[in-house]
Amino acid sequence: MFKVTEAAAAQIKQAANQSGTEGMALRLAAQQNRDGTIDYLMGFDERHEDDIRIDAFGVEVVLAPQYAEVLDEAVMDFVTLDDGEEQFVFHNPMDPTYMPPKKS
């Protein structure tokens, strides 16, 4: 099952507040490329009847059923990179470039 970390959920809430999209779900999509790598898309959107819904720390994440397989064991996190930049990252064992996160 797809998971969202507490840090990612907090950033999603902050983004919703800043953009005036409170109450909307965060929609995720993932496309696997020919080389096996995965591109991720996300944005606030209305819910659809056939969506898979995930509640994570008070944030609703939705995805269309066709993305369930590629996102099944993925984890969305919000991290600070070595250069100080903050961004969302996806840890997904389905991606051939996947490296498990380092334990802190």
Buried (B, 14 or more C-beta within 10 A) or exposed (E): EBBBBEBBBBBBBEBBEEEEBEEBBBBBBBEBEEEEBBEBEBEBBEEEEEBBEBEBEEBBBBBEEEBEEBBEBBBBBBBEEEEEEEEBBBBBEBBEEBEEEEEE
